[in-house]
Amino acid sequence: MNNPLLSISGLTVSFPYSRGRHRAVDDVSLDLSGGRSLGIVGESGSGKSLTALSVLNLLPVAARVDQGSVFYYPGSGKTLDLLKVPPRQIRQIRGNAISMIFQEPMTSLNPVFTCGDQVVEAIRTHQDYSYGQAKKQALKWFREVELPSPERIYKSYPHELSGGQRQRVMIAMAVSCNPSLLIADEPTTALDVTIQQSILQLLGGLKERYGMSLMFISHDLAVVSQVADDLAVMHQGRVVEKGTKEALLRDPQNDYTRGLMACRPPLDHRPQRLYTLADFTRDQRHAAPGPKNASTAGQKSAPTYGQKSTPPTGQISSFDSDPHDKPSSYSNELFSLRGLSKDFALKTNFWGKAVQQLRALDRVDLDIYKGQTLGLVGESGSGKSTLARVLLRLILPSEGLFRYQGGDVAEFGKKQMQAFRQQVQIVFQDPYSTLNPRLSTGSMISEPLRYYRYYTDRKQRRDRVMELLENVRLTPDYYNRYPHELSGGERQRVAIARVLALNPGFLVLDEAVSALDVSIQAEILNLLQELKSRYHLTYVFITHDFSVVRFMSDRIAVMKEGRVVETGAAEELFRSPSHGYTRRLLESIPSL
Amino acid sequence: MAQYFIKRILYAILILWGVATLVFVLFNVLPGDPARMLMGQRSDVASIQAIRKDLGLNRSKGLQYLKYLNDLSPVSYHSHEPSDYFYLDPDKYAPYTRLIKGKNNSLILKSPYLRRSYQSRKQVAGIIGQTLPNTFILAFSSIIFASLVGIFLGILAAIYKDTLFDRLSIFFSAFGMSLPSFFAAILIGWFFAFKLGDVTGLNLTGNLYEVDDFGRGVHLRLKNLILPALTLGIRPLAIVIQLSRNSMLDVLSRDYIRTAHAKGLAFPRVLFRHALRNSLNPVITAISGWFASLMAGIVFVEYIFGWKGLGYVIVDALNKYDLPVVMGVVLTISVMFIIINVLVDLTYALLDPRVRLG
């Protein structure tokens, strides 16, 4: 290694666990040389963030470094072990020689100070500037990170800015002292795809211009590969594979890496099912239902991914040329929306009358056909979720026609409404907050059955719940578990079982897999496809993720600022997008 | 901001009207005849009738309510005819400014007229004016004591979480929260003023101003404030310690605190500049909420320490069925409550820019 900058060797970090300690980072060694960028990829619980945090001694209080060292070479032949330097010295390094940006731009800035003040504070902590000089510097950096009207941003509070702007402020703060290393921990995960693209470009540009090294952490291999020179793949606290980007992407040696690369839905065609990690490892823990939680269960014996096993068996055929979703089947419409709008009052006057309105949906025309999946894509604030809530009649549209099976939903009586509620169900994004923590899986799934008096007999009801659990690939012993005992993927399975209880015909999947790791995501997507064909379900699949929507959808509607800008057959839309916005979105998708 | 302020004032007036109405209804459904209460045993029909007429008790309830509101309102309508129920009695409403003068009646601007005490025949406004400062000083000093000491101890407990100090402060605050103020008052009075009286030099009872032994002048006696304020402050102190500890712990685990550390700031700066301001909001809510409980607690504390404040007055008036005084004091306390709430909302906006009031 020439010109080394940072060298992590044998790092082990552990957390207290019910019995003994859980090794969240296990014997990790990584090297980074000056001017290069290292990408660390891994799913949640892989220890990638903890590795990064331990570089700056920012680990959570409960965590403990058991062994290992982090050598930093500040130049002129000196070597510092960052884990052993006194607090005073590490403070001089933080934000100065090595700085860090975090995942959540929404919460990473202090809400009570202006953005300008926060950047000035960072500058004046490490450099001997007067306030005026520091302000000049801060404005210079605001321009450098391409913030619009830096003077205004300087005086703004974080809540007045968009997510992308906040992340730019964070970057300005991090680079304001010309660090030699910038650690970026999932800096684009919370952002829309077009903004993600521009942030990635910005980071790449800054790195070139100022000769910084970059440590870039993400769960998304495609994102990491946009900026990284070298890659390291982490899994359950260990580095399972590392190498230069080209070598690693071209010829991944490790089964986990290959699984990770394969289980992301492809953009260019539509397979019938996605690869899962289980296809790549003989290890059964990845075949659902897995053990309680892969990240905690791993502490005893992490699965060892052997070197390059045989390629996955089972041909995965393409869906695209399947005869059953040809336009000829577009006749039987389930929902039909005409000129549908929804306004929300932003400001009301003294009498409670709206004086300023937000048009969340703007004259939406949309048909949803029986037995098909309509993909609804758009960036945050485009009105996707509002449309979902209108479809479920959780809110009423302000104007426009909204028909379900030919009948006007606005005029449904009590009886019709009850039937509608049974037929139309929704699965939400965050499986951590949509399940009642005090109800066991069994009582949660049987609740709609009790409410609609489907089975009066306890035994029958229990059997039905068992059947539902089996349908979502959970074993009967999940009946008595509580949400906190389930992993994210398992929770989402329970949520799906719950909505299936009433034999619905139509499901809205509102970002239903967005909060899940890619490997889990693939399993859930496969499950959804399977359930769809078995029960002849109709889906509206809402997401910001194009590759997922490509896999799931027969037709796609692209939304922007409350309007549907383009609708079309999925294949068609990906091959030749007609609207400029769709084209821009497609171009922003990072790919390997 | 200005619009918000006006809105709040309008709401406050609405609330006040509600409180005034409630108080009126409450004291009108209570059994007992004030006139008879006033006269006691030695009553003859004629003088009772005279008193009833003077108090307006022979009028319909609706008319009584209108007059009651008219008396309370700073802008009020009055007749010039002495026999009229709404007669502009210069003795009652002075000083006033005439806004519009008609032939037989006029509209005037005055301070709210709270009637006279049935017992002492003194103006209720005067009685309150004399005692309100005492109550206010007592409540204010105990809240200040509770806030300053409580926030300080709470922050220390948060920093030294799970140490002996932290556990002691949690124990103390659980103890303080469950200690009734009338009992605490007796206990503290007995211990500090009676048992340790020679050491501390504190009196068991006393007022802020006292006439000296030679009757030559009135002297400020700040030391008489110490024990009642301490007693009254114990419960808010306990709450504030708990709250500021928990709020501080919550804030210290936030992402922006990690950012502050990642900037390379030293711990005191992270604590005082980045964490403190964010952690104060729930504490301020609690402090303002506690002001209400303080008003309830103050009744006992003032009585036990002989502190001539609103609490003392209201207990006295309730004993003697002195309705105007009770009504006046209740209204005064609600006004204070509303003012404090408006002030708290404005403090929020100062501390947290996200609460831009509109």
Interface residues (C-beta under 8 A of the other chain):
Chain A: L56 L58 R91 Q92 I93 R94 G95 N96 S99 M100 F102 E104 T107 S108 L109 N110 P111 V112 F113 E121 A122 T125 H126 Y157 H159 M170 M173 K347 F350
Chain B: K7 R254 D255 Y256 R258 T259 A260 H261 A262 K263 G264 L265 A266 H274 R277 N278 L351 D352 P353 R354 G358
